[in-house]
Each structure stands twice: as C-alpha cells, then as structure tokens.
Amino acid sequence: MRSPLIAGNWKMYKTVGEAVELVEALLAGLGSTTDREVLVCPPYTALDRIGALVAGQPIALGAQDVFYEAEGAYTGAIAPRMLRDVGCTYVIVGHSERRQIFGDDDAQVNRKLHAALANELRPIMCVGESKPQRDAGQAEAIVIGQVHAGLANVTASQMQSVVIAYEPIWAIGTGDTATSADAQAMHAAIRRTLTELYDAETASGVRIQYGGSVKPENIDELMAQPDIDGALVGGASLKADSFLRIVQFR
Ligand code: PGA
C-alpha cells in the first residue's frame, strides 16, 4: 500500500525564525500519525535549523530544488550532498515556477532527478499543464510527455524512491483547484504511463501527489480518489492550523 505523503512547499516564504515557529507549532499539533508521511520544504536558508528541529520527529525535510553537479564553480547553486548534510531526505524537482521563471527544462529536470537519486534523496518530480494547454485539449499529452522526459533512464527499482506531483499550473496559487474527478483522471493516466514504462507492480507503488490550491476545504475529497496519494501544498502550508488540518485528512 502507498502511504500518503502530505508536503508543504514553502516557496520563498519564512525567515529562519518564522520557520522555527511554524515547525514548532506543527510538531505540537501533529500527535502520532503513523499512516501518513508529513514533509516540509523550507527555503534553503532555514534547512539546517529545521533539520535539527525535526530530527527523530514525524516530519521529514525536503528542499525545493537542487543542482545536478556534485560541486564546482556554480555560483548560487546547491548540490545534492549539501542537502543530505542538513538532513534532507526529499527534494522537489521541476516545479512549474522553476520551469517558467528559471528556465528549467525537461532535460535539466531529468538530470536533477538522477542527481537526487544518486545521493539518496527522494525526488518529487512536478508535472502539469498550463491553462491554454488544457483549453486546447492537450493536458494529458503535455503531462505524459513531461513524465516520459523527466523519468528518462530511471530504473524500476529507482522508481520506488520517486514521487510524482501533478500540479496543473492554472491551479497553483489561484484558489482554482482541479475537480477531484479531473485530478483523478490525470493521476490514473500517469499511473498507466508508469505501467507502460515499467510494470504494474512498480506503477502501483509510486506515490502521485496532487498540487494546486489544496486547502482544508478540498483535501478530503481529493484524498478519497484512488490514485491521489497525497498533496503538495503551497499557500495553505504556511500556517500551522491549515496545514495540520490538511495532514489530518479523513
Ligand atoms: P498552492 O501551491 O498550494 O499555493 O497552489 C502549490 C505548489 O505550487 O506546490
């Protein structure tokens, strides 16, 4: 069985002090949840402190991006080993904001994913279509294309460590969520693709998160869908009460 993964993508929010405050509130409110995994992805500057705070606690630590080289003259970049060093076990790759604002393309996303796997970081690979692409009836073709390209040369055994996040771009930060039926249909299409690329057993083990305006009001319905295995939460992960309610989906 796939254990659900609820992740907070904090984006470019929270100083170290604010990050500590939020994580302390999450730890206090979480209780003992054993049937679901909780992950926070603070900005780089807070990773070290938050890593120390969540060590041995039921919250995992992830980064929002990573560079694919091991080290070198790459001003501004962060290597996978540096993320491991501060306690990260996950890293997001290919978020649509990275693709759109920073120019990450499928080939770079694939390199980042391989670099993460080589360093025992679980990559969360984001895929998703834009509004014009959806309106043109191309949503599935775009998403499946991103899945193929992003997973190039990834083996079935490596897939056990990979998480896919379906995040329709038009739903991110807009308050406009995909209907749970539309999200389920895309998740099922992604899982079918994994069956074609690998095999049914591998495909059924991969967690596919939904992201895009996930909030306390819609999490229960999303999580009730058979192929939705968690959520990648932006805005609603920045406050303890809303994120805790999302974690406690029914
Ligand atoms: P949102 O962001 O929840 O604020 O829509 C989700 C994401 O970008 O991961």
Residues whose N, C-alpha, C, O or C-beta is under 5 A from the ligand:
A	BS01	PGA	N9 A171 I172 G173 T174 G211 G212 S213 V214 L232 V233 G234 G235 A236
